[in-house]
Amino acid sequence: MTQFTFETAPKIICEQGGANRLGEIAKSLGVSKLFLVTDAGLIKTGLIAGALASLDAAGIATTVFSEVLADPPELSVQTAVDAALAAGADGVVGFGGGSSMDTAKLVALLARTPQALPDIYGINLARGPRLPLIQVPTTAGTGSEATAVSILTTPSHEKKGVVSPLLYPDVALLDSRLTLGLPAAITAMTGVDAMVHAIEAYTTRLKKNPLSDALALKALQLLYANLISAVNDGKDATVRENMLVGSLFGGMAFANAPVGAVHALAYPLGGHYGLPHGLSNSLVFVAVLKFNLPVAAPLYAELGRAILPQLATATDGEAAAAFVSAMAERVAAMPYAQSLRAAGVKEGDLPMLAADAMKVQRLLVNNPRDVAYDDALALYQAAY
């Protein structure tokens, strides 16, 4: 019998229009002074209006913090923590994409149990308790609403993670209506990010387990089947909900069966060039799949058969190759830069990026194939 541990958010609500019940949900957690973490762009869209109205109707005093930055720098997170303390917050909501949700996790933790960020980077170094936490994703990609990790950018431009079960929210609230207006490029980047989560969770070396496998397979099926439609017709509520649920399942999977080399190589691209996380993943995704193929072929074959029924009778080798080709075709169809060069990365920086990627051993140890410095450099060159 396979031995494993599986953790996730204790309550998940998937409901169109569910954000309009945020006040009721917060009140059920005993919150009276809420600190809502989001970004300025989301405020401009007006998507937050229904949630704020419900909080007001529930008699919950709400402070909105909209200064979240992409790939949150340490200073940005500390600014949010200080604002939450000044507001006397007794509960936190992350409302937005991965950066808002990752910031909200640490605000909920540090506003209740102060500790220095550099002291808690790594696995299970954070101390609790934390404030009540609700996560409301507005993109279908990061799965951050169902993960126990918060990724920040250090002053030296490294991406580091705080990893602790304390960061799972009390409630993950999925409202697909919040994603209907998502631009095509962001839909594409976040959607590919979610597919990478599912694939890397399924092929992870150390903590692969039956429950994460089932979630990863279903996530990939939903995401692969709906991504093109979501990019081309962002107003289809059913497609958007399928993407959001696929992203959630991918997050639940990789929170327990961690990601590998795609993410390890993506982090330096975000840290040094400020590239969106989904784009960074996408740029190195296919190169890593091809690199892993000699070792991961049986697992890639299973993933291929899950999304392409015509592969049912194919050999493992045929199915694995078809899977990699299918992923390459999906990425090539996305409306954004298709190479590191096109994304503005300097060729002379590739050795530095490879050296930085090698520092992300927390993830590289999960990759199905060992990655040395020369491999990392070759992967960046292949993606260039």
N, C-alpha and C positions, 0 to 999 in steps of 0.2 A: 504494500500500500504506500503510495506517495505521501510523504509528510510535508505539510506546508502550512503557512499562516497567511490568512487573507484579511485585510482591513480595508474599510471604505467609510464614506460618510454614513452616519446612522440613519439619515432620512433624505430621500431623494423625491422631489416633486417635479413631475413633467406635466405641464398644463398650459395650453395657449391662454394668454391673458393672466397667467399666474403672478406676474410681477405686480399686478394690481391688488394682490392680497398680501403684499409684503408687510404691511402694518400688523395684520392679524398674526402672521407667522412670527414676527419679531416679538410681539406681545406674549405669545405662547412660550417664549424663551425667557420671559421676565425682563425684557429690555424696556427701559423708559427714556434713556438718552442715547440715541443711536449715532454712530459715526459712519457715514456712507462714503466709501472710497471709490472714485471714478476718475475719468480724465476729461479735459476741457472739450475735446471733440465730441464726446458723447453728450455732454451738457447741451451743446449746440443743436444736436439732432432732436432734442425734446423727448427722447425715449424714456427718460427718467421721470417724466411728469406723473404718470399713473402711479408709480411706486411712491413718489413723494406725497401725492394726495392720500394714498392709503395709510401712510405713516401718520400724516396729520389727523386723519379721521380716527385713528387708533389712539390719539393723544400722546404720540411719541415725539419728543423733541429731537429734531434731526440736524446734525451738522454735516454739510456736504464738503468733502475735500476733493477738489478736482485738479490737483496739481501732479497727478501721477505721470511719470515719464516712461517711455518705452524702455524695456530691459532695465528696470528700476535701479538707479544708482543708490548706493548706501545712503548718501545724504538726503535723497528724496524720501526714502523710507523713514529715516529718523525725523525728518520734518513732519511727516504724517503722524508719527507716534507722538511727537510733542503737541501737535494740534489736538489729537484725541485726548491726551491728558489734560490739556487746557480746557477742553469742552466737558470734562468729567464723564466721558462716555462709559456706558456699561454694556455696550454691544456694538458689533461691527458688521457692516455689509460690504462685500466686494461686488461692484456692479460694473461689468465691462469685460475686457479681454484678459489675457493672462497676466499682463502687467498690473492691472488693477486688483485682480484676485490674489496675486502673489504678494502685493503690498498689503492688502487687507489681512492676510494670514499673519504677517509679522506685526501689524498694528495690534491685532487682537491679542497676540502673545506678549509683546513688549510693553503695551499699555497696562497690562495686568501684572506681569513679572519682568521687571527691567533687567536687561543683560546686554552686553556689548555684542554687536553683530559679528565681529571677527572671532569671538569666542564660541560661536554656535554654528559656524560653517562646518558641514560634515553631517554624519549620521548619528542621531539620538544624543546630541550634545545640548539641545535646548531644554530649559526647565519650564515647568508650568506652575500654576494653571494659566489659562488664557480667558479672555472675555468671550461671551457667546458670539458665534460667527455664522453668517449666512453668505453663500456665494451665488451670484446671479450672472451667468455668462451671457455675453452678447455676441460672441463669435463661436463658431463650431470648429474648434481646433486644439486649443491647449489642453483641455480636459482638466484644467487646474482646479475646478470645482470638486474634483474627486481624487486629488493627489495630496500627499503629505510633504510636498517639497515647495520651497519658494526660491527662485533663482534671481540673484542680484548681480549687478556689475560693480566690481570693486574699483577703488581709485586707480589701480594699475591696469584697468581694462580687462581683468579676468572675470569670467562668469563663475560664481560660486553659489552653492545651494545650502540652504538650511533644510535638513531632512528630519522630520519627527512626526509621529502620530498625532501630536498636539495640533498640527496644522490641518488636519481634516476638519471640515466645517461641521456644524451641528445640522445644517440643512443646505442641500444643493437644490436650487430652484431653477428649473429649465422652462423658459417661456420662448418658444420659437418665434413669436411675433417680434421679439426684440432683434431678430437677425434678418428680418425681411428687407431692410434697406442697406444691408452690407454690400459695399462695392465689389465688383467682380474680382479685382485683383486680391483684395483681402480675403474674400471667400475662397479663392484658389489657394493662397498661401496657407491659410489656417486649415483648409481641408486636407492639403498634402501633409501638413504637420500631423494631423490626426491619423492619417494612414500610416505615417512613419511610426507613431506610437504603437499602433496595433501590430505592425510587422516586427518591430524591435522587441516588443513584449513577447510575441510568439516565439521568437528565435533566441531569446536571452539565454545566457549560459548557466547562470547560477541559481535563479529562483523561479524558473519555469514551473508552472503548476496547472492542474486541470481547470481550475476556476478562471485563472487569468487567460488560459488558452481559449476557453469558450467565449469569453468576452472579447478577446482580440479577434477571433474569427468573425463573430457577428459584427463587430465594429468595422472591420475591413469590408465585409459584404455591403453594409449600409453605405459606407463612405464611397467605395468604388462605384456602386450603382447610382449614386445620387450627385456626385461631385460635378460632373459636366452640366447637369441640369441646374444645379444651384448657381454655377457660374454664369450660365446663359440666361436663366430666368429666375432671378432672385426673389420674385414675389410669390413663388409657389410654396404655400405654407406647409404642405405635406413633405415636400423635398427638404425644406429647411428643418423641419422637425426630425426627419431621418438623419440629417447631418448632425444635428445637435445631440441626438441619442447616440449616434456612432462615435462622436467625440467623447461623450461621457463614458461609454464603454471602453474606449481606448485609454482614457485616463484611469479608469478603475483597474484596467489590466496592467498598465506600466507602473502604476503606483506600487504594485506587488511583484511584478516581474520586470525589473528596470531596463531602460533603454541602453543602447550601445554606441557604436562608432559614429553613426550619422549625427547624433546629438553632440558627441565629443568633438567632432570636427566643425559642427555648426557654431558652437559657443564662441570660439575665437573670432569668427566672422561678425557676430553680433557685438562682441566686446570691443573690437578694434575699428570696425567700419559702421557700426550702428545699423546693420541690416536687420530687417524684421526677422524674428525667430523662424517663422514658417518658410520664408525665402531662404534663409541660411541652410535649413534642413534640406530644402528642395534642391539646392545647388550641388550638394554632395551626395544626395540620396542614391541616385542610379550608380554612381561610381562605387559606393560602398556595397550596394547589392551585388554588383559584378565581382567585387573583391571577395565577398563572403560566399559566393556561389559554390566554389569547390567543397566547402565544409558544410554549408547550410542547405544544399540541394534537396534533401528529403523533406525538410521543413518548408522550403519555398514551394516544393511540389504540392504539399498539403494546402498551402495558402492559394496557390494557383487553381487547384480543383475547387476551392471554396468560392472563388469569384468567377471562374470560367467553366461552366458545366461540361463543355466540349472536351475538357481535359480528363474526364472520368476514366478513360481507358488508356491514357498516355502513360509512358514510363515516367519514373521520377525525374530522370534527366530531361525529358521532353517537357514535362509539366513545369519544372523549375525554370528552365530557359524561357518558356512562354510567360511565366509569371514576371520575370525580370523585364521582358519585352513589354508586357502590358503596363507595368509601372512606368517604364521609360516613355511610352506613348501618352500616358495620362499627364506626366510632367510636361512633356513637349507641347501639350495642348493648352497649357495654362498661360494666362496673359501677363507674363512678367519675364524678367531677365532669365536666360537659360544657361548662362555660364558665369563663372567668377569674373571673367574679363568684362562681360556686359554689365555686371553689377557694380563695376568700379573698383574691383580689387586689383592691387598692383602685383605684377608677377614677382617682383623682387621681394615681396612680403611673404611669399609662400613658405620659405624655411622658418620664418618667425611664427607663422600660423601653425605649422606642423609642430614646432617646439611647444607652443601653448596647448595644442590639442593633447600632447602627451602628458600634460599635467592633470588631465581630466580622467585619472585612473579609476575614479569612482564609477564611471560609465564604461570605460574601455574594457574593464574586467568582465563585463556582461556580454561583450560582442562574441558571436560564435567563432570568429577567427582572430587570433592574436594580431595586434596592430603595433608594430615598432615605428620608430621615427621615420625610417625610410619609406615605410608603407604609407604613413600619414602624408608625407610629402608627395609621394606618387599619386595618392588619391586627390589631393588638391590640384596637382598638375593635370590629372585626367578630367577634373571638373573645370579647368581653366579654359 
